[in-house]
Amino acid sequence: MNLLVTGGAGFIGSAYVRLARRRRPGDLVVNVDALTYAGNLENLREVEADRGHVFARADIRDGAAMLEIMRRHAIDAVINFAAETHVDRSLMAPELFVDTNTGGTERLLEAARAAGVRRFVQISTDEVYGTIPPSSPAADETSVLAPGNPYAASKAAADEIVLAAHRTHGTDAVIARCSNNYGPYQFPEKLIPLMILNAFDAQPLPVYGDGLQVRDWIHVDDHCAAVDAILVGGTGGGIYNVATGDERRNLDVVRAIVRLAGGDESLIRHVADRPGHDRRYAMQTDKIRAELAWRPQHAFDGGLAETVAWYRSNQAWTAGVRSGAYREYYERQYGKRLAGPSP
């Protein structure tokens, strides 16, 4: 099978590329990434000399470029990880999120249809369901979408465009909606890597509001295994929630990181909450467990400890992603300092 993986130099996309090359060495993985501030070719060192991995710098918003790549490599399936993902930035520049996450997905779908691609997997998020009240059950795949910020709205719109392509054109498309990812190679604007690196450096640990927002955390390798199962066995036109069911408060996660990193809880700073901050994300995963026999393999406590150890052992990588080049790109593009508080 010839795969086109978009956003394959980012955190989750690169993890999937590495997994796909290990699991199916006979496949071709064509990796497309625009290499904006969070895309990093260092994430792909493991496959750098792999002849079954081809990298192309391109933007999913360029439909002509996507079509040419798909035709040149006779692509069988597309997995769309490419996205603007940080909620804080979406509050400042929502048009960028709509353009990439919604418009880019539409152009990618059109290119895939023109190229005769057989399967399209859209990577979505639990945020499309909006905040789930504490007393309410977790969202399932039939729950009403209620996105609470521009990032979530742009992803919800992309999901609807994907489903419309299935209904209108018969595109064999499927959607994976995942909870918060963590693990190696995550860009340090997100909660866990930011807190790890700040704790290492004895810098303040900014936590939005009271820090009691609840998130379901999943190791990136478990997410990628779910995506691979959906690629191979998911039902066309279907949606699959991907989560662990292990809900944690942001403040508790930060405290756990402080203990693992050898930091001091006095570094925790409660800062003004961001507008429209969802209090709880939670998803049911009965469908993917029953249909595709997927199960997460990483317990959060062990996975978090391994993640802290990875950042401690990979100081060269962290220094690179925090370099002036990335910082300058970020600040020029979004008009905001690189480090932000929790997601």
ZIKA-V952237 format. One record per residue. RES is the residue in one small letter. SS is DSSP state (h for helix, s for strand, l for the rest). PSI is psi as a letter, one per 40 degrees, with the letter a starting at -180 (NA if undefined). BURIAL is I if it has 9 or more other ideal C-beta (glycine too) atoms within 8 Angstrom, else O. Layout:
res->[RES;RES]
ss->[SS;SS]
psi->[PSI;PSI]
burial->[BURIAL;BURIAL]
//
This chain:
res->[m;n;l;l;v;t;g;g;a;g;f;i;g;s;a;y;v;r;l;a;r;r;r;r;p;g;d;l;v;v;n;v;d;a;l;t;y;a;g;n;l;e;n;l;r;e;v;e;a;d;r;g;h;v;f;a;r;a;d;i;r;d;g;a;a;m;l;e;i;m;r;r;h;a;i;d;a;v;i;n;f;a;a;e;t;h;v;d;r;s;l;m;a;p;e;l;f;v;d;t;n;t;g;g;t;e;r;l;l;e;a;a;r;a;a;g;v;r;r;f;v;q;i;s;t;d;e;v;y;g;t;i;p;p;s;s;p;a;a;d;e;t;s;v;l;a;p;g;n;p;y;a;a;s;k;a;a;a;d;e;i;v;l;a;a;h;r;t;h;g;t;d;a;v;i;a;r;c;s;n;n;y;g;p;y;q;f;p;e;k;l;i;p;l;m;i;l;n;a;f;d;a;q;p;l;p;v;y;g;d;g;l;q;v;r;d;w;i;h;v;d;d;h;c;a;a;v;d;a;i;l;v;g;g;t;g;g;g;i;y;n;v;a;t;g;d;e;r;r;n;l;d;v;v;r;a;i;v;r;l;a;g;g;d;e;s;l;i;r;h;v;a;d;r;p;g;h;d;r;r;y;a;m;q;t;d;k;i;r;a;e;l;a;w;r;p;q;h;a;f;d;g;g;l;a;e;t;v;a;w;y;r;s;n;q;a;w;t;a;g;v;r;s;g;a;y;r;e;y;y;e;r;q;y;g;k;r;l;a;g;p;s;p]
ss->[l;s;s;s;s;s;l;l;l;l;h;h;h;h;h;h;h;h;h;h;h;h;h;l;l;l;l;s;s;s;s;s;s;l;l;l;l;l;l;l;h;h;h;h;h;h;h;l;l;l;l;l;s;s;s;s;s;l;l;l;l;l;h;h;h;h;h;h;h;h;h;h;l;l;l;l;s;s;s;s;l;l;l;l;l;l;h;h;h;h;h;h;l;h;h;h;h;h;h;h;h;h;h;h;h;h;h;h;h;h;h;h;h;h;h;l;l;l;s;s;s;s;s;s;s;h;h;h;h;l;l;l;l;l;l;l;l;l;s;l;l;l;l;l;l;l;l;l;l;h;h;h;h;h;h;h;h;h;h;h;h;h;h;h;h;h;h;h;h;l;l;l;s;s;s;s;s;s;l;s;s;s;l;l;l;l;l;l;l;l;h;h;h;h;h;h;h;h;h;h;l;l;l;l;s;s;s;s;l;l;l;l;l;s;s;s;s;s;s;h;h;h;h;h;h;h;h;h;h;h;h;h;h;l;l;l;l;l;s;s;s;s;l;l;l;l;s;s;s;h;h;h;h;h;h;h;h;h;h;h;h;l;l;l;h;h;h;s;s;s;s;l;l;l;l;l;l;l;l;s;l;l;s;l;l;h;h;h;h;h;h;h;l;l;l;l;l;l;l;h;h;h;h;h;h;h;h;h;h;h;h;h;h;l;h;h;h;h;h;h;h;l;l;h;h;h;h;h;h;h;h;h;h;h;l;l;l;l;l;l;l;l;l]
psi->[h;h;i;h;h;i;f;e;e;a;c;d;d;d;d;d;d;d;d;d;d;d;d;g;e;e;i;h;h;h;h;h;i;e;f;a;d;e;h;h;e;d;e;e;d;d;e;d;e;h;e;e;h;h;h;h;h;i;h;e;e;g;d;d;d;d;d;d;d;d;d;d;e;f;h;d;i;h;h;g;e;h;i;h;e;h;d;d;d;d;d;d;g;d;d;d;d;d;d;d;d;d;d;d;d;d;d;d;d;d;d;d;d;d;e;f;h;d;i;h;h;h;h;a;i;e;e;d;e;a;h;h;i;d;e;i;i;i;i;a;e;e;i;h;h;g;h;e;i;d;d;d;d;d;d;d;d;d;d;d;d;d;d;d;d;d;d;d;e;e;h;g;i;i;h;h;h;i;a;h;i;i;a;i;e;h;h;f;e;i;d;d;d;d;d;d;d;d;d;d;e;f;i;i;g;h;h;h;b;e;e;e;h;h;i;h;h;h;i;d;d;d;d;d;d;d;d;d;d;d;d;d;e;i;h;h;e;i;h;h;i;h;i;d;e;g;h;i;i;d;d;d;d;d;d;d;d;d;d;d;e;f;a;h;e;e;e;h;h;h;i;h;i;i;h;f;h;h;d;h;h;h;i;i;f;d;d;d;d;d;d;e;f;i;h;i;e;h;i;d;d;d;d;d;d;d;d;d;d;d;d;d;e;f;d;d;d;d;d;d;e;e;i;d;d;d;d;d;d;d;d;d;d;e;f;i;i;d;h;i;a;i;NA]
burial->[O;I;I;I;I;I;I;I;I;I;I;I;I;I;I;I;I;I;I;I;I;O;O;O;O;O;I;I;I;I;I;I;I;I;O;O;O;I;I;I;O;O;I;I;O;O;I;O;O;O;O;I;I;O;I;O;O;I;O;I;I;I;I;O;I;I;I;O;I;I;I;O;I;O;I;I;I;I;I;I;I;I;I;I;O;I;I;I;I;I;I;I;I;I;O;I;I;I;I;I;I;I;I;I;I;I;I;I;I;I;I;I;I;O;I;O;I;O;I;I;I;I;I;I;O;I;I;I;I;I;I;I;O;O;O;O;O;I;I;I;I;O;O;O;I;O;I;I;I;I;I;I;I;I;I;I;I;I;I;O;I;I;I;O;I;I;O;O;O;O;I;I;I;I;I;I;I;I;I;I;I;I;I;I;I;I;I;I;I;I;I;I;I;I;I;I;I;I;I;I;O;O;O;O;I;I;I;I;I;O;I;I;I;I;I;I;I;I;I;I;I;I;I;I;I;I;I;I;I;I;I;O;O;I;O;I;O;I;O;I;I;I;I;I;O;O;O;I;I;I;I;O;I;I;I;I;I;I;O;I;I;O;I;O;O;O;I;I;O;O;I;O;O;I;O;O;I;I;I;I;I;I;I;I;I;O;I;I;I;O;I;I;O;I;O;O;O;I;O;I;O;O;I;I;I;O;I;I;O;I;I;I;O;I;O;O;I;I;O;I;I;I;O;O;O;I;I;O;I;I;I;O;I;I;O;I;O;I;O;I;I;I;O]
//
